[in-house]
Amino acid sequence: MTTIVAVRHGETTWNRKQRLQGWAPAPLTDRGREQADCLGAALTERHDFDRILSSDLHRAEETVEILREHVDAPVTFEPAWRERDVGVYQGLLFDEMFERFPEYELDAAGPEAAHKRPESGESLVDVRDRVVERWETTLAECESGETVLIVTHGGPIRLLLGHLKDLDIVETILEQSQGNCSINEFEVDHETGAVRIVRENDTSHC
């Protein structure tokens, strides 16, 4: 059995302002750093990690730096775990985005919105494909008994959970949420390939 724990980064300045972050180097707030510290303490109460995989965006890197004050494991930073690249819409307020460009709103446009690709950015389907591909290669790389920590973003975690639950992409985004520094835990049976979701969006530690 392999255990994989996926966590979201701490609160950022742009989270607080409700701006589309995409790949922007938004820093953690004081609250975000506190969340990451609490997360690190909570993780080490239950797990002894063999390695860390992380998004290479600034907010994830900053979260990892704080987590490693608690978690003694090597880290690899990878673009596969990045949040969606929202292209030219990076920095817009969420409300402004969907008011001006309703074709990207899943509530209004349905599944078609998931295929819309912003100029110089990614569609939700693009992100799901890269996240699921990296998840599958991670499973193939893991050794039985290994415990792996993934530090990523709300979008990739929701898309991964939706994939594992066999949800359509509209349900995946609209019916799931991920708080800052949330914990999502998975158990992988290497003999059968089955993945069990042990807990999701657990923010009780912060």
MIDOSE-1310 file (N, C-alpha, C; in nm, 2 decimals, decimal comma, always signed):
residues 206
mtti	+0,08/-0,12/+0,00/+0,00/+0,00/+0,00/+0,09/+0,13/+0,00; +0,05/+0,22/-0,08/+0,12/+0,35/-0,09/+0,03/+0,46/-0,04; +0,08/+0,55/+0,03/+0,00/+0,67/+0,07/+0,04/+0,79/+0,00; -0,05/+0,86/-0,06/-0,02/+0,99/-0,13/-0,11/+1,10/-0,06
vavr	-0,04/+1,21/-0,02/-0,12/+1,32/+0,04/-0,10/+1,44/-0,05; -0,21/+1,50/-0,09/-0,20/+1,62/-0,18/-0,26/+1,74/-0,10; -0,18/+1,84/-0,09/-0,22/+1,96/-0,02/-0,22/+2,09/-0,11; -0,30/+2,18/-0,07/-0,30/+2,31/-0,14/-0,21/+2,41/-0,07
hget	-0,16/+2,50/-0,14/-0,07/+2,60/-0,08/-0,15/+2,69/+0,02; -0,07/+2,77/+0,10/-0,14/+2,87/+0,19/-0,20/+2,99/+0,12; -0,27/+3,06/+0,20/-0,34/+3,18/+0,14/-0,24/+3,28/+0,08; -0,27/+3,34/-0,03/-0,19/+3,44/-0,09/-0,26/+3,57/-0,09
twnr	-0,18/+3,68/-0,13/-0,24/+3,81/-0,14/-0,35/+3,81/-0,24; -0,33/+3,74/-0,35/-0,43/+3,74/-0,46/-0,56/+3,65/-0,42; -0,54/+3,55/-0,34/-0,65/+3,48/-0,29/-0,74/+3,57/-0,21; -0,68/+3,65/-0,13/-0,75/+3,75/-0,04/-0,83/+3,85/-0,12
kqrl	-0,77/+3,89/-0,24/-0,83/+3,99/-0,32/-0,93/+3,93/-0,43; -0,94/+3,79/-0,43/-1,02/+3,72/-0,52/-0,98/+3,75/-0,67; -0,85/+3,74/-0,69/-0,80/+3,76/-0,83/-0,76/+3,63/-0,89; -0,77/+3,62/-1,02/-0,73/+3,50/-1,09/-0,57/+3,50/-1,09
qgwa	-0,52/+3,39/-1,03/-0,37/+3,39/-1,01/-0,30/+3,33/-1,12; -0,35/+3,22/-1,18/-0,28/+3,15/-1,28/-0,14/+3,12/-1,24; -0,04/+3,16/-1,31/+0,10/+3,14/-1,28/+0,17/+3,26/-1,22; +0,09/+3,36/-1,17/+0,15/+3,48/-1,11/+0,23/+3,44/-0,99
papl	+0,34/+3,51/-0,96/+0,42/+3,49/-0,84/+0,36/+3,56/-0,71; +0,23/+3,53/-0,69/+0,17/+3,60/-0,57/+0,23/+3,53/-0,44; +0,27/+3,62/-0,34/+0,33/+3,57/-0,22/+0,22/+3,53/-0,12; +0,26/+3,44/-0,03/+0,17/+3,41/+0,08/+0,15/+3,53/+0,18
tdrg	+0,03/+3,54/+0,23/+0,00/+3,63/+0,34/+0,06/+3,58/+0,47; +0,05/+3,66/+0,57/+0,09/+3,62/+0,71/+0,00/+3,50/+0,75; -0,13/+3,51/+0,71/-0,22/+3,40/+0,74/-0,18/+3,27/+0,67; -0,14/+3,29/+0,54/-0,09/+3,17/+0,46/+0,03/+3,10/+0,52
reqa	+0,12/+3,18/+0,57/+0,24/+3,12/+0,63/+0,20/+3,05/+0,76; +0,11/+3,11/+0,84/+0,06/+3,04/+0,96/-0,01/+2,91/+0,92; -0,09/+2,91/+0,81/-0,16/+2,79/+0,77/-0,06/+2,68/+0,73; +0,05/+2,72/+0,66/+0,15/+2,62/+0,62/+0,22/+2,56/+0,74
dclg	+0,25/+2,64/+0,84/+0,31/+2,60/+0,96/+0,22/+2,50/+1,03; +0,09/+2,53/+1,04/+0,00/+2,44/+1,11/-0,02/+2,31/+1,03; -0,01/+2,32/+0,89/-0,02/+2,21/+0,80/+0,10/+2,11/+0,83; +0,21/+2,17/+0,83/+0,33/+2,09/+0,85/+0,33/+2,01/+0,98
aalt	+0,28/+2,08/+1,09/+0,27/+2,01/+1,22/+0,17/+1,89/+1,21; +0,06/+1,92/+1,14/-0,05/+1,82/+1,13/+0,00/+1,70/+1,05; +0,07/+1,73/+0,94/+0,11/+1,62/+0,85/+0,21/+1,52/+0,92; +0,30/+1,58/+1,00/+0,40/+1,49/+1,07/+0,34/+1,41/+1,18
erhd	+0,22/+1,45/+1,23/+0,16/+1,37/+1,33/+0,11/+1,24/+1,28; +0,08/+1,23/+1,15/+0,02/+1,11/+1,09/+0,11/+1,04/+0,99; +0,21/+1,11/+0,94/+0,29/+1,05/+0,83/+0,44/+1,08/+0,84; +0,51/+0,99/+0,78/+0,66/+1,00/+0,77/+0,68/+1,00/+0,62
fdri	+0,71/+1,11/+0,56/+0,71/+1,12/+0,41/+0,85/+1,08/+0,36; +0,85/+1,01/+0,25/+0,97/+0,97/+0,18/+1,02/+1,08/+0,08; +0,92/+1,15/+0,02/+0,96/+1,25/-0,07/+0,84/+1,35/-0,09; +0,88/+1,46/-0,15/+0,78/+1,57/-0,18/+0,78/+1,60/-0,33
lssd	+0,67/+1,61/-0,39/+0,65/+1,66/-0,53/+0,58/+1,79/-0,52; +0,62/+1,89/-0,59/+0,55/+2,02/-0,57/+0,54/+2,10/-0,70; +0,44/+2,17/-0,72/+0,43/+2,28/-0,82/+0,55/+2,37/-0,80; +0,60/+2,42/-0,92/+0,71/+2,51/-0,91/+0,67/+2,66/-0,91
lhra	+0,54/+2,68/-0,89/+0,50/+2,82/-0,88/+0,54/+2,88/-0,74; +0,55/+3,01/-0,74/+0,61/+3,07/-0,62/+0,53/+3,04/-0,49; +0,40/+3,04/-0,49/+0,32/+3,02/-0,37/+0,33/+2,88/-0,32; +0,35/+2,78/-0,41/+0,38/+2,64/-0,37/+0,52/+2,63/-0,31
eetv	+0,61/+2,69/-0,38/+0,75/+2,68/-0,33/+0,76/+2,74/-0,19; +0,69/+2,86/-0,17/+0,70/+2,92/-0,04/+0,63/+2,83/+0,07; +0,52/+2,77/+0,03/+0,46/+2,67/+0,12/+0,55/+2,56/+0,16; +0,62/+2,50/+0,06/+0,71/+2,39/+0,08/+0,82/+2,43/+0,17
eilr	+0,87/+2,55/+0,16/+0,98/+2,60/+0,24/+0,94/+2,59/+0,39; +0,81/+2,63/+0,42/+0,76/+2,63/+0,56/+0,74/+2,48/+0,60; +0,68/+2,40/+0,51/+0,65/+2,26/+0,54/+0,78/+2,19/+0,58; +0,89/+2,22/+0,51/+1,01/+2,14/+0,54/+1,07/+2,18/+0,67
ehvd	+1,02/+2,27/+0,74/+1,06/+2,29/+0,88/+1,01/+2,18/+0,97; +0,91/+2,11/+0,92/+0,85/+1,99/+0,99/+0,88/+1,86/+0,91; +0,87/+1,86/+0,78/+0,88/+1,74/+0,70/+1,02/+1,73/+0,65; +1,09/+1,62/+0,69/+1,23/+1,60/+0,65/+1,23/+1,50/+0,53
apvt	+1,21/+1,56/+0,41/+1,21/+1,48/+0,29/+1,26/+1,56/+0,17; +1,32/+1,49/+0,07/+1,37/+1,57/-0,05/+1,25/+1,61/-0,13; +1,27/+1,72/-0,20/+1,16/+1,78/-0,28/+1,20/+1,80/-0,42; +1,10/+1,77/-0,51/+1,12/+1,79/-0,66/+1,01/+1,89/-0,70
fepa	+1,05/+2,00/-0,77/+0,95/+2,10/-0,82/+0,92/+2,07/-0,96; +0,79/+2,06/-1,00/+0,75/+2,02/-1,13/+0,64/+2,11/-1,19; +0,65/+2,15/-1,31/+0,55/+2,23/-1,37/+0,41/+2,15/-1,39; +0,42/+2,02/-1,39/+0,29/+1,94/-1,41/+0,19/+1,97/-1,30
wrer	+0,24/+2,01/-1,18/+0,15/+2,03/-1,07/+0,10/+2,18/-1,06; +0,13/+2,26/-1,16/+0,09/+2,40/-1,15/-0,06/+2,42/-1,16; -0,10/+2,53/-1,12/-0,24/+2,58/-1,14/-0,26/+2,60/-1,29; -0,39/+2,62/-1,32/-0,42/+2,66/-1,46/-0,35/+2,79/-1,50
dvgv	-0,30/+2,79/-1,62/-0,25/+2,91/-1,68/-0,37/+2,98/-1,74; -0,41/+3,10/-1,69/-0,53/+3,17/-1,73/-0,49/+3,27/-1,84; -0,37/+3,27/-1,88/-0,32/+3,36/-1,99/-0,35/+3,51/-1,97; -0,41/+3,57/-2,07/-0,43/+3,71/-2,06/-0,53/+3,76/-1,95
yqgl	-0,60/+3,66/-1,89/-0,70/+3,70/-1,79/-0,63/+3,70/-1,65; -0,51/+3,67/-1,64/-0,44/+3,67/-1,51/-0,45/+3,80/-1,44; -0,49/+3,80/-1,32/-0,50/+3,93/-1,24/-0,64/+3,99/-1,24; -0,73/+3,94/-1,32/-0,87/+3,99/-1,32/-0,94/+3,94/-1,19
lfde	-1,03/+4,02/-1,14/-1,11/+3,97/-1,03/-1,21/+3,86/-1,08; -1,24/+3,76/-1,00/-1,32/+3,65/-1,04/-1,46/+3,70/-1,10; -1,52/+3,79/-1,02/-1,65/+3,85/-1,06/-1,64/+3,92/-1,20; -1,53/+4,00/-1,21/-1,51/+4,07/-1,34/-1,49/+3,98/-1,45
mfer	-1,41/+3,87/-1,43/-1,39/+3,77/-1,54/-1,52/+3,71/-1,59; -1,60/+3,67/-1,50/-1,72/+3,60/-1,55/-1,83/+3,70/-1,60; -1,82/+3,82/-1,55/-1,92/+3,92/-1,60/-1,88/+3,96/-1,75; -1,75/+3,98/-1,77/-1,70/+4,02/-1,90/-1,69/+3,90/-2,00
fpey	-1,66/+3,79/-1,95/-1,64/+3,67/-2,04/-1,72/+3,55/-1,99; -1,85/+3,56/-2,00/-1,94/+3,45/-1,95/-1,92/+3,31/-2,02; -1,85/+3,32/-2,14/-1,83/+3,19/-2,21/-1,73/+3,10/-2,13; -1,66/+3,16/-2,03/-1,57/+3,08/-1,95/-1,64/+3,03/-1,82
elda	-1,76/+3,07/-1,79/-1,83/+3,03/-1,67/-1,90/+2,90/-1,68; -1,86/+2,80/-1,61/-1,93/+2,67/-1,62/-2,07/+2,67/-1,58; -2,11/+2,75/-1,49/-2,26/+2,77/-1,46/-2,34/+2,81/-1,58; -2,28/+2,90/-1,65/-2,36/+2,96/-1,76/-2,34/+2,89/-1,89
agpe	-2,22/+2,85/-1,92/-2,19/+2,78/-2,05/-2,18/+2,63/-2,05; -2,17/+2,57/-1,93/-2,17/+2,43/-1,92/-2,04/+2,37/-1,97; -2,04/+2,25/-2,01/-1,91/+2,18/-2,05/-1,83/+2,25/-2,15; -1,89/+2,33/-2,24/-1,82/+2,40/-2,34/-1,71/+2,49/-2,28
aahk	-1,75/+2,55/-2,16/-1,65/+2,64/-2,10/-1,52/+2,57/-2,06; -1,53/+2,44/-2,03/-1,41/+2,36/-1,99/-1,31/+2,35/-2,10; -1,36/+2,36/-2,23/-1,27/+2,35/-2,34/-1,22/+2,48/-2,39; -1,27/+2,59/-2,34/-1,23/+2,73/-2,38/-1,09/+2,75/-2,33
rpes	-1,00/+2,80/-2,42/-0,86/+2,82/-2,39/-0,83/+2,97/-2,40; -0,80/+3,04/-2,29/-0,77/+3,18/-2,30/-0,64/+3,20/-2,38; -0,63/+3,32/-2,44/-0,51/+3,35/-2,52/-0,39/+3,33/-2,43; -0,29/+3,25/-2,48/-0,17/+3,22/-2,41/-0,19/+3,14/-2,28
gesl	-0,31/+3,08/-2,27/-0,33/+3,00/-2,15/-0,38/+2,86/-2,18; -0,45/+2,80/-2,08/-0,49/+2,66/-2,08/-0,64/+2,65/-2,06; -0,70/+2,55/-2,12/-0,84/+2,52/-2,08/-0,84/+2,43/-1,96; -0,96/+2,41/-1,90/-0,97/+2,32/-1,78/-0,94/+2,18/-1,82
vdvr	-0,97/+2,14/-1,95/-0,94/+2,01/-2,00/-0,79/+1,99/-2,01; -0,72/+2,09/-2,06/-0,58/+2,08/-2,07/-0,52/+2,06/-1,93; -0,56/+2,13/-1,83/-0,51/+2,11/-1,70/-0,54/+1,97/-1,64; -0,66/+1,93/-1,66/-0,70/+1,79/-1,62/-0,61/+1,69/-1,68
drvv	-0,58/+1,70/-1,81/-0,50/+1,60/-1,88/-0,36/+1,60/-1,83; -0,30/+1,71/-1,80/-0,16/+1,71/-1,75/-0,15/+1,66/-1,61; -0,25/+1,70/-1,53/-0,25/+1,65/-1,39/-0,27/+1,50/-1,38; -0,37/+1,45/-1,45/-0,40/+1,31/-1,45/-0,28/+1,23/-1,50
erwe	-0,22/+1,28/-1,61/-0,10/+1,21/-1,66/+0,01/+1,20/-1,56; +0,04/+1,31/-1,49/+0,14/+1,31/-1,39/+0,10/+1,22/-1,27; -0,03/+1,22/-1,23/-0,07/+1,13/-1,13/-0,05/+0,99/-1,16; -0,08/+0,95/-1,29/-0,06/+0,81/-1,33/+0,09/+0,77/-1,33
ttla	+0,18/+0,86/-1,37/+0,32/+0,83/-1,37/+0,37/+0,83/-1,23; +0,31/+0,91/-1,14/+0,35/+0,90/-1,00/+0,32/+0,77/-0,94; +0,20/+0,72/-0,97/+0,16/+0,59/-0,92/+0,25/+0,48/-0,97; +0,29/+0,49/-1,10/+0,38/+0,39/-1,16/+0,52/+0,40/-1,09
eces	+0,56/+0,51/-1,05/+0,69/+0,53/-0,99/+0,70/+0,49/-0,85; +0,59/+0,50/-0,78/+0,59/+0,47/-0,63/+0,62/+0,33/-0,60; +0,69/+0,31/-0,49/+0,71/+0,17/-0,44/+0,61/+0,15/-0,33; +0,58/+0,02/-0,32/+0,48/-0,02/-0,21/+0,54/+0,02/-0,08
getv	+0,45/+0,08/+0,00/+0,49/+0,13/+0,14/+0,54/+0,27/+0,14; +0,56/+0,33/+0,03/+0,61/+0,47/+0,02/+0,50/+0,57/+0,06; +0,54/+0,68/+0,11/+0,45/+0,79/+0,15/+0,50/+0,92/+0,08; +0,41/+0,97/-0,01/+0,45/+1,08/-0,09/+0,36/+1,20/-0,06
livt	+0,42/+1,32/-0,05/+0,35/+1,45/-0,03/+0,35/+1,53/-0,16; +0,23/+1,57/-0,21/+0,22/+1,66/-0,33/+0,17/+1,79/-0,28; +0,24/+1,90/-0,32/+0,20/+2,03/-0,28/+0,16/+2,10/-0,41; +0,04/+2,14/-0,42/-0,02/+2,19/-0,55/-0,12/+2,30/-0,52
hggp	-0,22/+2,30/-0,60/-0,32/+2,41/-0,60/-0,46/+2,36/-0,60; -0,56/+2,45/-0,58/-0,70/+2,40/-0,57/-0,75/+2,34/-0,70; -0,72/+2,40/-0,81/-0,77/+2,35/-0,94/-0,72/+2,21/-0,97; -0,59/+2,18/-0,97/-0,54/+2,04/-0,99/-0,59/+1,94/-0,89
irll	-0,61/+1,98/-0,76/-0,66/+1,88/-0,67/-0,81/+1,85/-0,70; -0,89/+1,95/-0,73/-1,03/+1,92/-0,76/-1,04/+1,84/-0,89; -0,95/+1,87/-0,99/-0,96/+1,79/-1,11/-0,91/+1,65/-1,09; -0,82/+1,63/-1,00/-0,77/+1,49/-0,97/-0,89/+1,42/-0,90
lghl	-0,95/+1,48/-0,80/-1,06/+1,42/-0,73/-1,17/+1,38/-0,82; -1,20/+1,48/-0,91/-1,31/+1,45/-1,01/-1,28/+1,33/-1,10; -1,15/+1,32/-1,14/-1,11/+1,20/-1,22/-1,13/+1,07/-1,14; -1,09/+1,07/-1,01/-1,10/+0,95/-0,93/-1,24/+0,92/-0,90
kdld	-1,33/+1,02/-0,89/-1,47/+0,99/-0,86/-1,55/+0,97/-0,99; -1,49/+0,99/-1,10/-1,56/+0,98/-1,23/-1,67/+1,08/-1,24; -1,64/+1,21/-1,20/-1,73/+1,32/-1,22/-1,71/+1,39/-1,35; -1,81/+1,45/-1,41/-1,79/+1,53/-1,53/-1,72/+1,66/-1,48
ivet	-1,67/+1,73/-1,58/-1,58/+1,84/-1,54/-1,66/+1,96/-1,48; -1,79/+1,97/-1,51/-1,87/+2,08/-1,45/-1,89/+2,04/-1,30; -1,93/+1,92/-1,27/-1,94/+1,88/-1,13/-1,81/+1,89/-1,06; -1,70/+1,85/-1,12/-1,57/+1,85/-1,06/-1,53/+1,99/-1,01
ileq	-1,56/+2,09/-1,08/-1,53/+2,23/-1,04/-1,63/+2,29/-0,95; -1,76/+2,28/-0,99/-1,86/+2,35/-0,92/-1,91/+2,28/-0,79; -1,89/+2,15/-0,78/-1,94/+2,08/-0,66/-1,83/+2,04/-0,56; -1,71/+2,08/-0,59/-1,60/+2,05/-0,49/-1,53/+2,18/-0,46
sqgn	-1,47/+2,18/-0,34/-1,39/+2,30/-0,30/-1,26/+2,25/-0,24; -1,16/+2,34/-0,23/-1,04/+2,32/-0,16/-0,99/+2,44/-0,09; -0,99/+2,43/+0,04/-0,94/+2,55/+0,12/-0,79/+2,56/+0,12; -0,74/+2,67/+0,15/-0,59/+2,69/+0,16/-0,54/+2,59/+0,26
csin	-0,43/+2,52/+0,22/-0,36/+2,42/+0,31/-0,45/+2,30/+0,35; -0,55/+2,27/+0,26/-0,63/+2,16/+0,28/-0,55/+2,03/+0,26; -0,59/+1,92/+0,32/-0,53/+1,79/+0,31/-0,62/+1,69/+0,24; -0,56/+1,62/+0,14/-0,64/+1,52/+0,07/-0,55/+1,40/+0,07
efev	-0,60/+1,29/+0,12/-0,52/+1,17/+0,14/-0,57/+1,05/+0,06; -0,48/+0,98/+0,00/-0,52/+0,86/-0,09/-0,44/+0,74/-0,05; -0,50/+0,63/-0,06/-0,43/+0,50/-0,04/-0,44/+0,42/-0,17; -0,32/+0,38/-0,21/-0,31/+0,31/-0,34/-0,27/+0,16/-0,32
dhet	-0,36/+0,07/-0,37/-0,33/-0,07/-0,37/-0,25/-0,11/-0,49; -0,13/-0,15/-0,48/-0,05/-0,17/-0,60/-0,09/-0,30/-0,67; -0,14/-0,39/-0,60/-0,18/-0,52/-0,66/-0,31/-0,50/-0,75; -0,40/-0,42/-0,71/-0,52/-0,40/-0,78/-0,53/-0,27/-0,86
gavr	-0,44/-0,18/-0,82/-0,44/-0,05/-0,88/-0,55/+0,04/-0,83; -0,63/-0,01/-0,73/-0,74/+0,07/-0,67/-0,68/+0,19/-0,59; -0,75/+0,30/-0,60/-0,72/+0,42/-0,52/-0,84/+0,45/-0,43; -0,81/+0,46/-0,30/-0,92/+0,50/-0,20/-0,89/+0,64/-0,15
ivre	-1,00/+0,72/-0,16/-0,99/+0,85/-0,10/-1,02/+0,84/+0,05; -0,91/+0,87/+0,13/-0,93/+0,86/+0,27/-0,99/+0,98/+0,33; -0,94/+1,10/+0,29/-1,00/+1,22/+0,33/-0,98/+1,33/+0,22; -1,06/+1,43/+0,22/-1,05/+1,54/+0,12/-1,09/+1,67/+0,18
ndts	-1,02/+1,77/+0,14/-1,05/+1,91/+0,18/-1,05/+1,92/+0,33; -0,96/+1,86/+0,40/-0,96/+1,86/+0,54/-0,87/+1,99/+0,59; -0,94/+2,08/+0,65/-0,87/+2,20/+0,69/-0,89/+2,22/+0,84; -0,91/+2,11/+0,91/-0,94/+2,12/+1,06/-0,82/+2,16/+1,14
hc	-0,70/+2,15/+1,08/-0,57/+2,19/+1,15/-0,55/+2,34/+1,14; -0,62/+2,41/+1,05/-0,59/+2,55/+1,04/-0,72/+2,63/+1,03
